[in-house]
Amino acid sequence: MTARHLQLIDPAPADGGAGKAETAPVPRLRIAIATQDMKSLNAHFGSARRFAVWDVTPDEAHFVEAVGFDEVSDESGAHKVEGDDRIGPKVEALTGCNLLFVLAIGGPAAAKVVGARIHPVKLPTAQSIPSVIERVQTMMSGNPPPWLRKAMGAATPRSMDFLDEED
């Protein structure tokens, strides 16, 4: 099973980023949303034909890419061919994401997703992609729950600034 990636490339700002004051880094999460139509969170992990990938901050959201699959499992979780791995390629395609929003995900798939340092989030009903993004932004802005703080910490690049030791 192969994944197709459609990415948008954002041109550099007109001023090249010059003139910006040095500020504290804004928390950013890369989220993936299981979708059949690129409009809504409306798919189980195994049956998702596409994943919409977005970069989200408390104030902005930018579409990053769509990842598509031709062959997917049905929602029963059964494989068409015994030994057919449909989980691994999907997890690989989501490398770099912090959160994965799905309607459902089986135990083995969830274990592989968590092993790839992606936090799966199951929502009980289908909803629009903008409403999922708004939910994430609201949680990022207030006092995030522990699981989201952990994901936000994983998304923040580590600083290599050290205090000089005095002899």
C-alpha positions, 0 to 999 in steps of 0.5 A: 500500500502506497501513500500519495502526498499532496503538499502546499508550499508556502512562499517566503514572506515578502520581507524575508522575515526581516524586521521581526522582533525576537519573541517566545516561540508560539506553541504549534501542533501538527494534527492529522484528521481522518477523512473521506472527503477533506471536509470533515473528520468522518473516518475510522483510522483503518478505513480513512482514504485520506488524512488532512494534515494541519499546523495549528497554533492558538491563533492560526491554522495552516493546511500542510498536506493531504495524504491519500491511500487507494487501499483501505480496510473496511470499518470492521477492521478485517484485512482482505488478505491475511498478513496484509499490513495497512497500519504501518504505511499509514503510521509512516505517512503521519510521521511528524504529526503530534495528534491524530483525530479519528472516529475509531481506532483499533488497539493494534493501530493505536499502539503503533500510532502511540509508538510513533509519538502521535497521540490518537484522539477519538471523537464520538461523531463526525464534525467539520475540519474547521470545528476540530481545529477550533477545538484544538486552538481553544484547548491550546489557549487556555489551560491544556489538559495534561495529554495536550501539554505533553503533545505541545512539549513534544512539538516544541524544539528543544533549546540547546542554550546552557548557562555557563558554569562558573569555576 
